[in-house]
Amino acid sequence: MAHKKAHKVVKDLLYYDRVELITLNLFWIGFIVYTVSWTLSKSTQVNFIVCQLFQIAGMLTFIPAGLRLIQFRFSNEYQKILFILLIFWASLTVIRGLELNKDALKNIVFDPWFGAFLYFAPLIMLFPLRLIYIKKIFDVIVILGVFYVIYDIMFLSDLMEPDGENVLSREIVEYFSKTLSVTVAFILLTYTYHSRPKLFYALCILLLTIFFALVRARRGLLFMTVGPFFFLYLLYLYNVKKKTIVIVASAIVGVVSAGIVAYLANQDAFSYFELIEERGTEDTRSNVEENFFYDMEGLDYVIGRGMNGMYYSPTVSVGSYRGTLETDYLNMILKGGAISLILLLLIIVPAAFLGIFSSRNTLSKAAGIWIFFWILNTYPSTVQVFTLNYLIVWVSVAICYSRTFRMIPEHVLQLYFLPSKMEGKTTLMEKEPQ
């Protein structure tokens, strides 16, 4: 009986038909086209209209494909009720922010960071939870990383601009990195399912992102890119058998690395990095946050001001209104109020705990870590945006709520994602999930 149950579990995880696979490919192709076109347009050195035409092509591909893939299945009633409430409130937030003018409507559909799509990103949680879907996400991460390198080469002079006040240079570092490259950290966190060349590729992309974050002194981006190494270390320490050797080796590497960094800093070896030293303790947020709290009123904190909600912030420029805050949890309150933030946390926090503390495989633990780290990033960075980073959060929520997925034995996932590594050791049916 147990053996038959194991067969059914594995069959459900592996099953997909040809039409479903084509639809899934179309969704990710459309998403990639939409994403890379918008990212390129932020350089301001290309034809903006051409980029928008490609975005339209992307939307016409990923929207119908995504709607076709949605299945209203939930792991439990708690997840179902909160998801429905979250989508309902997100819809109201979008409707309250609708403005019937050309520029506003263009921003709604063409801006993945602050448009309407980010409010419906949780719908990806309803895609069928099968291994092929996770494998496709790994492929998309790699493809976006390739575009990141290409864009870095194309706009290297802007990225390396020595003037710390160059707004374009600062912005494209943020847009390129957060939209295209930071998700390679998910490949590193799921290291047991990838070949060494792929892991090396992901590591190089992440180190390149860290380099440009240092050059442009983007502290929030640095936290996003350096932080995953800490969680990767903890995950590796949990999985490895000879923990004492790893801890001792880590301590030695840490001491040596700290000594090298201290020496280079004293020698002023990298003039490009002087900016990060200057901005290390600079407070660029307090005045903006004070303006936010001063302008918001009682009901605004509860229901927000809608998708296009703004607040008066003369700190930026006299007489100006701002529609965003870099402190992202405050940005969520600005748009959808405390209701939006609370609903979000109520559904993703339990998922993170289930993935980290109640799972048998690295994928579920990495998913839980990804959710938890995303929550941490809502203070220093803007992360609730329609990017692969945020989509992975909701895929991770689906993984963590699924007890079936959390209980998949590690060897089954390794055999699926990296069969060459497990060749001759076992088959999917030799060991039964408990």
C-alpha positions in Angstrom: 0.0 0.0 0.0 2.8 2.4 1.0 4.7 1.5 -2.2 1.6 2.4 -4.3 1.3 5.7 -2.5 4.9 6.4 -3.2 4.4 5.7 -6.9 1.4 8.1 -7.0 3.3 10.9 -5.3 6.3 10.6 -7.7 3.9 10.3 -10.7 2.1 13.5 -9.6 5.4 15.3 -9.3 6.7 14.2 -12.7 3.4 14.4 -14.7 2.8 17.0 -17.4 1.3 16.9 -20.8 2.7 18.5 -24.0 0.1 21.3 -24.1 0.9 22.2 -20.5 4.6 22.3 -21.2 4.2 24.5 -24.2 2.0 26.8 -22.2 4.6 27.0 -19.4 7.3 27.8 -21.9 5.2 30.5 -23.4 4.6 32.1 -20.0 8.3 32.3 -19.2 9.3 33.4 -22.7 6.7 36.2 -22.5 7.9 37.1 -19.0 11.6 37.2 -20.1 10.8 39.4 -23.2 8.7 41.8 -21.0 11.4 41.9 -18.3 14.5 42.4 -20.4 12.8 45.0 -22.6 11.8 47.1 -19.7 15.2 46.8 -18.1 16.9 47.9 -21.3 14.6 50.9 -21.5 15.8 52.2 -18.1 19.2 52.9 -19.6 17.5 55.8 -21.5 20.0 55.2 -24.4 17.7 53.1 -26.5 14.4 53.7 -28.3 11.8 53.6 -25.6 8.9 52.9 -28.0 10.7 49.8 -29.4 11.1 48.5 -25.9 7.4 49.0 -25.2 6.5 47.2 -28.4 8.5 44.2 -27.1 6.8 44.5 -23.7 3.4 44.3 -25.4 4.5 41.2 -27.2 5.7 39.8 -23.9 2.4 40.6 -22.2 0.3 39.1 -25.0 2.3 35.9 -24.4 2.7 35.5 -20.6 -0.8 36.8 -19.5 -3.0 34.3 -21.4 -0.5 31.5 -20.8 -0.4 32.3 -17.1 -4.2 32.4 -16.8 -4.4 29.0 -18.5 -1.9 27.5 -16.0 -3.8 28.7 -12.9 -5.5 25.9 -10.9 -7.5 26.9 -7.8 -6.0 24.2 -5.6 -4.7 24.9 -2.1 -2.8 22.8 0.5 -5.1 23.9 3.3 -8.0 26.2 4.2 -5.8 28.7 5.9 -3.8 29.2 2.8 -6.9 29.4 0.7 -8.8 32.0 2.8 -5.8 34.3 3.2 -4.9 34.0 -0.5 -8.5 35.0 -1.5 -8.4 38.0 0.9 -5.0 39.1 -0.4 -6.0 39.0 -4.0 -9.3 40.7 -3.2 -7.5 43.5 -1.4 -4.8 43.8 -4.1 -7.6 44.2 -6.7 -9.2 47.0 -4.6 -5.8 48.7 -4.3 -5.3 48.6 -8.1 -8.9 49.9 -8.7 -8.5 52.7 -6.2 -5.3 53.8 -8.1 -6.7 53.8 -11.6 -6.4 57.1 -13.4 -7.9 57.4 -16.9 -5.1 59.2 -18.6 -2.5 58.0 -21.1 0.6 58.3 -18.9 -1.0 56.6 -15.9 -2.3 53.8 -17.9 1.1 53.2 -19.6 2.7 53.0 -16.2 0.2 50.5 -15.0 1.1 48.0 -17.8 4.6 48.9 -18.7 6.2 49.4 -15.3 6.9 46.1 -13.6 8.2 47.8 -10.5 5.3 50.0 -9.7 2.6 49.0 -12.1 -0.4 46.7 -11.7 1.3 43.3 -12.3 3.1 43.2 -9.0 -0.3 43.0 -7.2 -1.2 39.9 -9.0 2.2 38.1 -8.8 0.8 35.8 -6.0 -1.3 34.1 -8.7 1.8 32.1 -9.7 1.3 30.2 -6.5 -1.6 28.5 -8.2 0.4 27.1 -11.0 0.6 23.2 -10.8 3.3 22.3 -8.3 5.4 19.9 -10.3 9.1 19.5 -10.7 9.2 20.6 -14.3 7.9 24.0 -13.1 10.8 24.4 -10.7 13.3 23.3 -13.4 11.9 26.0 -15.7 12.5 28.6 -13.0 16.2 27.5 -12.7 16.4 27.9 -16.5 14.9 31.4 -16.4 17.3 32.5 -13.7 20.2 31.4 -15.9 18.8 33.2 -19.0 18.2 36.5 -17.1 21.8 36.3 -15.8 23.1 36.1 -19.4 21.1 39.3 -20.2 22.6 40.9 -17.0 26.1 40.3 -18.3 25.3 41.6 -21.8 23.7 44.8 -20.4 26.7 45.3 -18.1 29.0 45.1 -21.1 26.8 47.4 -23.2 26.6 50.1 -20.5 29.9 49.6 -18.7 30.9 53.2 -18.9 27.7 54.3 -17.2 28.0 51.6 -14.5 31.6 52.6 -13.7 30.9 56.3 -13.8 33.2 57.8 -11.0 30.7 60.6 -10.2 28.8 59.3 -7.1 25.9 61.8 -7.9 25.2 60.3 -11.4 21.6 59.4 -11.1 21.4 57.3 -14.3 24.4 55.2 -13.1 22.9 54.6 -9.7 19.5 53.7 -11.2 20.6 51.2 -13.8 22.8 49.4 -11.3 19.6 48.9 -9.2 17.3 48.0 -12.1 19.8 45.7 -13.8 20.7 43.9 -10.6 17.3 43.5 -8.9 15.5 42.6 -12.1 18.0 40.3 -13.7 20.8 39.0 -11.4 19.9 38.7 -7.7 17.9 35.5 -8.3 21.1 33.5 -9.0 21.3 33.3 -5.2 18.4 30.8 -5.4 20.6 28.5 -7.5 23.3 28.7 -4.9 20.8 27.9 -2.1 19.7 24.9 -4.0 23.3 23.8 -4.7 22.6 20.1 -4.3 20.6 20.0 -7.5 23.0 21.8 -9.9 26.2 21.0 -11.7 29.5 22.7 -10.7 29.6 24.8 -13.9 26.1 26.1 -13.2 27.1 26.9 -9.6 30.2 28.6 -10.7 28.2 30.6 -13.2 25.7 31.7 -10.5 28.6 32.6 -8.2 30.2 34.8 -10.8 27.0 36.6 -11.6 26.4 37.3 -7.9 30.0 38.5 -7.3 29.7 40.8 -10.4 26.5 42.2 -8.9 28.2 42.8 -5.6 31.1 44.6 -7.4 28.7 47.1 -9.1 26.8 47.5 -5.8 30.1 48.5 -4.2 31.1 50.8 -7.0 27.8 52.7 -6.8 27.5 52.4 -3.0 24.1 50.8 -3.1 23.7 49.6 0.5 20.4 47.9 0.1 21.6 46.0 -3.0 24.7 44.9 -1.0 22.5 43.4 1.7 20.5 41.6 -0.9 23.6 40.1 -2.6 25.9 39.4 0.4 23.2 38.1 2.7 22.5 34.9 0.8 26.0 33.7 1.5 25.3 33.6 5.2 22.1 31.5 4.6 24.0 29.3 2.1 26.6 28.7 4.8 24.0 27.7 7.3 22.3 25.4 4.8 25.5 23.8 3.8 26.5 23.3 7.5 23.1 21.7 8.1 23.6 19.3 5.2 27.3 18.4 5.5 28.3 15.5 7.7 31.7 16.7 8.9 30.6 19.9 10.5 33.7 20.5 12.7 36.0 20.6 9.7 33.7 23.0 7.9 33.5 25.4 10.9 37.3 25.4 11.4 37.9 26.0 7.7 35.3 28.8 7.7 36.9 30.5 10.6 40.4 30.4 8.9 39.0 31.8 5.7 37.1 34.5 7.5 40.1 35.7 9.4 42.3 35.7 6.3 39.6 37.5 4.3 39.2 40.1 7.0 42.9 40.7 7.1 43.1 41.2 3.3 40.1 43.6 3.3 41.6 45.6 6.1 45.0 45.8 4.3 43.4 47.0 1.0 41.3 49.5 2.9 44.4 51.0 4.6 46.2 51.1 1.3 43.3 52.9 -0.5 43.6 50.2 -3.1 40.2 50.8 -4.7 39.4 54.4 -5.4 36.0 53.3 -6.8 35.0 52.0 -3.4 35.6 55.3 -1.6 31.9 56.2 -2.2 30.7 53.2 -0.2 32.9 54.3 2.7 31.5 57.9 2.5 27.9 56.6 2.4 28.4 53.9 5.0 26.9 55.8 7.9 25.0 58.5 5.9 21.3 58.7 6.7 19.4 59.2 3.5 16.1 57.7 4.7 15.0 59.4 7.9 13.8 62.7 6.3 11.9 60.8 3.7 10.2 58.5 6.3 9.4 61.5 8.5 7.7 63.2 5.5 5.7 60.0 5.0 4.5 59.8 8.6 3.8 63.5 8.6 1.6 63.4 5.5 -0.2 60.2 6.2 -3.5 60.3 8.1 -5.3 57.8 10.3 -7.3 56.0 7.6 -4.4 56.0 5.2 -2.5 53.7 7.5 -5.3 51.2 7.5 -6.4 51.1 3.8 -3.5 53.0 2.0 -3.9 55.5 -0.8 -4.2 53.1 -3.7 -1.8 51.9 -6.4 -0.8 55.4 -7.4 -0.8 56.8 -3.8 1.7 59.6 -3.1 2.9 61.6 -0.1 4.4 65.1 0.2 8.1 65.0 0.4 9.9 68.3 0.1 13.1 66.7 1.2 13.6 65.4 -2.4 12.8 68.6 -4.2 10.7 71.6 -3.1 7.0 71.1 -3.6 7.3 67.5 -4.8 5.2 64.4 -4.1 6.7 61.0 -4.1 5.0 57.7 -5.0 7.5 55.3 -3.5 9.7 54.7 -0.5 12.9 52.7 -0.5 11.7 51.3 2.8 9.4 48.8 1.1 7.1 47.8 4.0 6.2 51.5 4.3 5.7 51.5 0.6 3.2 48.7 1.0 1.3 50.7 3.7 1.3 53.7 1.4 -0.4 51.8 -1.4 -2.6 49.2 0.4 -2.4 50.1 4.0 -1.7 47.9 7.0 -4.3 45.5 5.8 -2.2 44.7 2.7 1.0 44.2 4.8 -0.7 42.1 7.5 -2.4 39.8 4.9 0.9 39.4 3.2 2.8 38.4 6.4 0.0 36.1 7.6 0.4 34.0 4.5 4.1 34.0 3.9 5.6 33.9 7.4 4.0 30.5 8.3 5.2 29.2 4.9 8.8 30.2 5.7 8.7 28.4 9.0 7.3 25.3 7.4 9.9 25.3 4.7 12.8 25.8 7.1 11.9 23.8 10.1 9.4 21.1 8.8 10.9 19.7 5.6 13.1 16.9 4.4 14.8 18.4 1.4 17.1 21.3 0.5 14.6 22.8 -2.0 11.9 23.3 0.6 14.4 24.8 3.1 15.8 27.1 0.4 12.3 28.2 -0.4 11.7 29.0 3.2 14.9 30.9 3.4 14.1 32.8 0.2 10.8 34.0 1.8 12.4 34.9 5.1 15.2 36.8 3.4 12.7 38.6 1.2 10.9 39.8 4.3 14.2 41.1 5.7 14.8 43.0 2.5 11.6 45.0 2.8 13.5 47.4 5.1 16.6 48.3 3.0 15.2 47.7 -0.5 12.3 47.8 -2.8 11.5 44.2 -3.4 7.7 43.9 -3.9 8.0 44.4 -7.6 7.1 42.3 -10.6 10.4 40.6 -11.0 11.6 37.0 -10.9 12.7 37.6 -7.3 9.2 38.3 -6.2 7.7 35.5 -8.3 10.0 33.0 -6.7 8.7 34.1 -3.3 5.2 33.0 -4.2 6.4 29.8 -5.8 8.3 29.2 -2.5 5.1 29.8 -0.6 3.4 27.1 -2.6 6.3 24.7 -2.0 6.4 25.3 1.7 2.6 24.9 2.2 2.7 21.5 0.4 3.5 18.8 2.8 3.9 16.4 -0.1 6.6 18.6 -1.5 8.3 19.2 1.8 8.5 15.5 2.5 10.1 14.5 -0.9 13.4 12.7 0.0 16.5 14.6 -1.1 17.7 11.8 -3.4 14.5 12.0 -5.4 15.0 15.7 -6.2 18.7 15.2 -6.8 17.9 12.4 -9.3 15.4 14.6 -11.1 17.4 17.8 -11.3 20.9 16.3 -11.6 20.6 12.6 -12.8 24.3 12.4 -13.7 25.3 13.0 -10.1 23.0 10.1 -8.9 23.7 7.7 -11.7 24.0 4.2 -10.5 23.0 5.1 -6.9 19.2 4.8 -6.8 16.0 5.3 -8.8 12.9 7.4 -8.1 11.1 4.3 -6.9 13.7 2.6 -4.8 13.0 4.7 -1.7 9.6 5.7 -0.5 8.6 9.1 0.8 7.5 8.9 4.4 
